[in-house]
Amino acid sequence: MKNLNGRVVALTGAASGIGQRLAVQLAGLGCQLAIADVDEHGLQQTMALLPDGIKVSSYTVDVANREQVYDWAEQVITEHRQVDCVINNAGVASMCSIENTRYEDFEWVFNIVFYGVLYGTKAFLPYLKQRPDANIVNISSVNGFFPFPRNGPYNCAKHAVKALNQTLIQELRNTNVSVTSVHPGGIKTNIVRNARFSEENAELIDKPSRVQQFDQMAKTSADKAASIIIRGMRKNRKRQLVGADAVILDILCRLMPQRLSDLVGVAHDRSRQGA
Ligand SMILES: NC(=O)c1ccc[n+]([C@@H]2O[C@H](COP(=O)([O-])OP(=O)(O)OC[C@H]3O[C@@H](n4cnc5c(N)ncnc54)[C@H](O)[C@@H]3O)[C@@H](O)[C@H]2O)c1
């Protein structure tokens, strides 16, 4: 989808971080926007950042709720008459070992990160197929191809998103709908601030220090991430890495998958001993 001017983009997770910057940049390129999030106040903040003269509709939608996502898709068609692109971006994480993760936290992450993307894809696909050319952009992560310790639910859900994307790419070959699987590295957003930290592991995983560690480690701004994702969309890329750390990790995974996993495991053990 080279030319974005006048295209209608449905975007989830638009109240913060990467989603908010995607909304601002897409509006700047002349897209009509249908933005959605659970955070109503954050959506209002995003609306205030958008230029005048662009048609924008804003919806409070919980992407984990299938009915709400399908209702939203219908409302978007009623309001904008068409949809050319869906960006399934909303996401959450939980920080805990698999042994100590509560099932409710596993389900919370899976329902938003995987099922939210599945519902968004299936709800919009019939409308996307009616357009001359259309895009599905589903945000996975580097955790979608390389798992990190104490991130089990997120690792599993993001791997599932990658598998969903790869399946869609195969199944939608030779149609008008392109699929882009997006894999960001560390991006400076609220993802860790908004994450759940398991109670029983509080002495090992202290939230303020993890947030601080993440803020230092994440080198790519949300604005830069959004511009890389839009470039990938415009080129109909099947796979888009975001950030130098994602590119390096991808290379290391290909060169020495088990060695890399062992090294990350050792670093994890050392950080536990130092905790
Ligand atoms: N920040 C990173 O380092 C990083 C790395 C890889 C992938 N990602 C992915 O990028 C995407 C955007 O995350 P971000 O980093 O901008 O984080 P963020 O926390 O700043 O934004 C996530 C947005 O999703 C919304 N959201 C959460 N649950 C929702 C629900 N049930 N329904 C609707 N909206 C919901 C939040 O309200 C928030 O506005 C996520 O899928 C995340 O997993 C982020």
The ligand as an ORCA input file, in Angstrom:
! r2SCAN-3c Opt
* xyz 0 1
  N       7.582     -1.405     24.024
  C       8.279     -2.453     23.596
  O       9.474     -2.613     23.918
  C       7.635     -3.473     22.709
  C       8.465     -4.451     22.133
  C       7.878     -5.411     21.318
  C       6.519     -5.381     21.044
  N       5.749     -4.407     21.616
  C       4.321     -4.431     21.318
  O       3.909     -3.187     20.793
  C       2.518     -3.014     21.023
  C       2.250     -1.626     21.591
  O       2.759     -1.581     22.927
  P       3.505     -0.308     23.525
  O       4.929     -0.689     23.698
  O       3.178      0.905     22.749
  O       2.886     -0.297     25.003
  P       1.891      0.729     25.742
  O       1.609      0.102     27.056
  O       2.481      2.104     25.732
  O       0.598      0.713     24.812
  C      -0.260     -0.414     24.751
  C      -1.692      0.078     24.530
  O      -2.558     -1.074     24.476
  C      -3.740     -0.736     25.206
  N      -4.436     -1.934     25.681
  C      -4.071     -2.775     26.674
  N      -5.007     -3.704     26.867
  C      -6.002     -3.463     25.973
  C      -7.236     -4.090     25.688
  N      -7.665     -5.164     26.369
  N      -8.000     -3.577     24.694
  C      -7.603     -2.473     24.013
  N      -6.444     -1.821     24.253
  C      -5.649     -2.319     25.211
  C      -3.223      0.099     26.380
  O      -4.274      0.823     27.002
  C      -2.193      0.964     25.683
  O      -2.776      2.141     25.176
  C       2.102     -4.169     21.951
  O       1.515     -5.209     21.195
  C       3.429     -4.622     22.537
  O       3.393     -5.957     22.959
  C       6.280     -3.457     22.435
*
